Amino acid sequence: MVQYAVTLKQGDWTVFKDGEAIASDMSRSAAVEMAQGLAFEDEERGEPVELLIQDYTGELAHKVSGRGN
């Protein structure tokens, strides 16, 4: 399973893949768009994907998809 996360880190929105930062210093909308695009690409290849997106209050939205069915 591939995991993507969008979180606020030290005042900047950061995109993580499997726990490693892959992009930072972004707007939230750009970070979400990037993470969703990468997740979609992995799903198209049949990879299961977990997507975590932090909102402005710190809550996380969680989505798991592409279970290879």
C-alpha positions as CSV (number, residue, x, y, z in Angstrom):
1,M,0.0,0.0,0.0
2,V,1.2,3.5,-0.9
3,Q,0.4,6.3,1.6
4,Y,0.2,9.9,0.7
5,A,-0.4,12.7,3.3
6,V,-0.9,16.4,3.1
7,T,0.0,18.2,6.3
8,L,0.9,21.6,7.7
9,K,4.5,21.4,8.7
10,Q,6.3,24.5,10.1
11,G,3.8,26.8,8.5
12,D,4.0,25.2,5.0
13,W,1.8,22.6,3.4
14,T,3.9,19.5,2.7
15,V,3.2,16.3,0.6
16,F,4.5,13.0,2.0
17,K,4.8,9.6,0.3
18,D,5.2,6.7,2.6
19,G,6.4,9.0,5.4
20,E,9.0,10.9,3.3
21,A,8.4,14.5,2.4
22,I,8.4,14.8,-1.4
23,A,7.2,18.4,-1.8
24,S,6.9,21.4,0.6
25,D,6.4,25.1,0.7
26,M,3.1,24.8,-1.1
27,S,-0.4,26.2,-0.8
28,R,-2.9,23.7,0.6
29,S,-4.8,23.5,-2.6
30,A,-1.6,22.8,-4.6
31,A,-0.5,20.1,-2.1
32,V,-3.9,18.4,-2.2
33,E,-4.0,18.5,-6.0
34,M,-0.5,16.9,-6.2
35,A,-1.3,14.2,-3.7
36,Q,-4.6,13.3,-5.3
37,G,-2.9,13.2,-8.7
38,L,-0.1,10.9,-7.5
39,A,-2.7,8.7,-5.7
40,F,-4.7,8.4,-8.9
41,E,-1.7,7.4,-10.9
42,D,-0.9,4.6,-8.4
43,E,-4.6,3.5,-8.3
44,E,-4.5,3.3,-12.1
45,R,-1.5,0.8,-11.8
46,G,-3.6,-1.3,-9.4
47,E,-1.8,-0.2,-6.2
48,P,-3.8,0.2,-3.0
49,V,-3.6,3.8,-1.8
50,E,-4.2,5.5,1.5
51,L,-4.7,9.3,1.3
52,L,-4.6,11.5,4.4
53,I,-5.4,15.2,4.1
54,Q,-5.2,17.6,7.0
55,D,-7.6,20.5,7.1
56,Y,-7.1,24.0,8.5
57,T,-8.2,22.9,11.9
58,G,-5.8,20.0,12.1
59,E,-8.3,17.2,11.5
60,L,-7.4,14.5,9.1
61,A,-9.6,13.2,6.3
62,H,-8.8,9.6,5.5
63,K,-9.4,7.7,2.2
64,V,-8.4,4.2,1.3
65,S,-8.9,3.0,-2.3
66,G,-7.5,1.0,-5.2
67,R,-7.4,-2.2,-3.3
68,G,-6.5,-4.1,-6.5
69,N,-9.9,-5.6,-6.9
